[in-house]
Amino acid sequence: MAAPIGNMRDDKHVDLSINYEAGSNLIYRKLCTSADSRYIFCCCGNDIRVYSIRTGERVHTLSAHTDKVTGVVSNPASKGQIWSSSLDGTIKQWEYNDGVLLKTFVVSRPVHSIYVATSVHAGTTDKQVFCVLDNSTGKKTELCSIQLIKSTSHETSVTPQVLIPDVSSDDRRVSIGVNNSLIAAAASKTIALYFISTKQTKRLNLRDPFLRLTCIAVHPTKMCIAAGASDGKIHYWYNFHSKNEPTHRTEHWHSLPVRDLSFTPEGSHLISGGHECTLVVWQQGQDRKRFLPRLSSPILRLGTDPSNQFYIISYDNNSVQIISTNLDIIQTFQGLTKGHLPQQIESPFQAGLQQDPQSKHVVTNGRPGHLQFYETMSDRTLYNLDVVHVNYISPHELETPIAMTDIEHAKFDVTGEWMATVEQCPDADITGEMCLKFWWFNDESQSFKLNTSITQPHDGQITSLNFRPLVTSDPEGCMPMAVTTSLDGKFKTWIFSDDSDIYGDRYCWCCDSVGFYHQLPAVDSDFSQDGSLLAVPFDANVTLWNPEDNVLRYKLNHGQLPVKKVMFGYNSCKQYIMSSTDSRLYVWNLLSLSIHYIVEVSVSTVVRDPLSAYLAVFNNSNDLFFFRPDKSTPASVLKNVCNSPVVSGVFIHKQRSGGSSDEQTRSTQLDWAEGSTLYFVNKKQDMYSCCKKVDSTQPVNTQNVLVDKISDSMPASQLGILLNLSKTDSQNSRKDTATKEAKMADYQILSGPSHAMPPASSMTKRFLTSLLHHRNGGKKPNTSDMMSEDDTDESDGDSDSNDETEVSETHKDQQILGEATVMCGYPAQSTVDPSPRTPQPPPSNTHNDNITLIKLCKRMKSFSKLTTPHSVKDEDDK
């Protein structure tokens, strides 16, 4: 059965929305700090993000502009206010502590950048800003002065006054200094000067015709201008305000063009940076330099804070770092890490988007040779895992970049305990730069550790990497298995096995079998959901193999069309397999080994939802189709979801409030949207999400609060973490969440230093009680069951008749709890319940729970020796 392309393109009325989720450029404009050096302001698309420098958390997102924000400056007359400019032709005044928009000034022309004098002096006022605007023709930009007049109206029109015509819109080419009396704008060969007090202009010319200026900085107090050039030199001009010829000198360290310069507030130091990934601090008046080398990426922009406590560095990989004057890294602000090398720009996110099964974070390519673990909710990169272990090396010439070894494939197994990566250098002249690595997750360090490294696993380029799911018939005895395919015409299965010898025990990954089909290149692979079949396409044939004995079972022929992608159906559609060519999408029925239907569509990316039977298909026109393999008609169609080809996607599972996330629990037509969100990235390295539309009439629970204010009043400690977990558990009684939080509380408490811990007797009862929540279905134990000695003695007589009754598992837990409380200084507690109860069958994990609690009691016993407990008398009085 064939479905024509017209049916696939029919518009469907669906309650789905495409959101620009991440990938916003944080470094296309210089960053601004607050007057008290507590917050940093970042231009991010149409919004302004406010970050706390101390905690690194996002405090506010200021949203009111309708076009790209091009600059943020502090209001010198009010420490709690900022001004922002945008291409929408407005300047907005904000109160950033509360995130409130105070006033809008309409310029009626796109504003490319904004500058302000840090103090009031002759010729300026506290409401004057300097902006780079489009001229009347819109073909060039000019530097203008704008007086932000006072008005009772919320929106006021202002008139700009032209100061310097024909200037660059790059904010690194304009600077204010010399006690806020001079504005300098650098062009390619000249520097235009405007004296604010006298309203005079002057130009300085670069003598070398082969050089061009890249950035400029004006000294804050002296008649001095520093400008970076394309040859890596820094040019200085002095005494340019006189009629005589200005004094000129140069300093040289950079081998590539200087990308930005910035003077410290008092003018004693000048900082510079470029492609060398090194921050250079020049001490003015003395021939001394300090260096901070081997930074994460080439430096793009630089800045300083008003208090002269730290430097602000923006990098090409979309990250910002706060570095102290002692050259120590204080804080890092990292959004979605973007590739900056030519090979990364040409083929971004080669490893695709993956989901870490344990942390539920998105994992993809980050810095060169790294994997980034990205949190979608907060739009931040948590950390980068160094896989290749090779530092970035800047080239001798920008026109001939150095090819870096990068990660081409990365996959997790279903449990998240194993991760496999494939790294390869794209330079054809370099051989032997291919490596397959297997990583295991270390619970103690909470990071991945290298287990096995295999050099040159194939003779050709590796085209796919996959883990086998757990075999449903024997999930505990299922041996971990992975498969790789290559253009050398072979696919190899890898298993985790015992490789011990006389020198000691050793477990590693090794090759189990090798398969091939008529010496044709293997382009992809996929396992069935139960792990019993392995599909490998060879040219126009999709071969089905038994992964246990590597025996060919079936062959699905596609005529003369080479197969590019193959994928099994999941859940209720597990009897189907999907394959795609350049112009068609095939769906096969594995029970009859026949074509179920064919769709004429050019497939670019296919994403499978593990929690449902749905697949997401992107075509070359950036249209998005959601469909089930058993139906030829798509459930929903979204056209032109982005402005660049989609390169990868992943379904991220939502945290469900209760019940099962299985497919049978969903009743809506788009049941995948009830449990997952689709994230995808395009070639411009922008990330989008597709999810169910949120009802605007319903209140949205936001946590847009001042994080640093909360942290000031709530000191970070293990006890504070425990109390916070207890509050969270009382609000959310899910069984799985309670178990996870109990384990986290155990880890946080027992791993803290003894001198920073409260007495064990003050938290033992609460701690052990929280571990019993999952035994009661997420409910807290009844506090009336934990009685004192006196109350227990009175009830002994009533319980004599029940001496031979089997003690329930709850009584055993309370007995262990009583032993632990006596051990840590609490009075003994009875384990006999005064009220008769009907014995309940113990849960399946009773034995494991008892062993866990006994181990915890022993650990708490050793832990109590490291602390000084309060006296029992004081605790009883309280």
Buried (B, 14 or more C-beta within 10 A) or exposed (E): EEBEEEBBBEEBEBBBEBBEBBBBBBBBBBBBBBBEBEBBBBBBBBBBBBBBBBBBBBBBEBBBBEBBBBBBBBBBEEEBBBBBBBBBBBBBBBBBBEBEBBBBBEBEBBBBBBBBBBEBEEBBEEBBBBBBBBBEEEEEBBBBBBBBEEEEEEEBEBEBEEBBBEBBBBBBBBBBBBBBBBBBBBBEBEBBBBBBBEEEEBEBEBEEEEBBBBBBBBBBEBBBBBBBBBBBBBBBBBEBBEEEEBEBEEBEBBBBBBBBBBBBBEBBBBBBBBBBBBBBBBEBEEEEBBEBEEBBBBBBBBBBBBEBBBBBBBBBBBBBBBBEBEEEBBBBBBBBBBBBBBBBEEBBBBBBBBBBBEBBBBBBBBBBBBBBBBBBEEBBBEBBBEBBEBEBEBBEEEEEBEBBBBBBBBBBBBEBBBBBBBBBBBEEEEEEBBBBBBBBBEEEEEEBEEBBBBEEBBEBBBBBBBBBBBBEEEEEEBEBBBBBBBBBBBBBBBBBEEEEEEEEEEEBBEEBBEBBBEEBBBBBBBBBBBBBBBBBBBBBBBBBBEBBEBEEEEEBEBEEBBBBBBBBBBBBBBBBBBBBBEEBBBBBBBEEEEBBBBBBBBBBBBBBBBBBBBBBBBBBEBBBBBBBBBBBBBBBBBEEBBEEBBBBBBBBBBEBEEEEBEBEEBEEEBBBBBBBBBBBBBBBBBBBBBBBEEEEEEEEEEEEEBBBEEBEEEEEBBBEBBBEBBEEBEEBBBBEBBBEBBEEBBBBBBEBEEEEBBBBBBBBBEBBBBBBBBBBEBEBBEEEBBBEEEEBEEBEEEBEEEEEEEBBBBBBBBBBBBBBBEBBBBEEBBBBBBEEEEEEEBEEEBEEBBEBBEEBBEEBBEBBEEBEBBEEEEBEEE
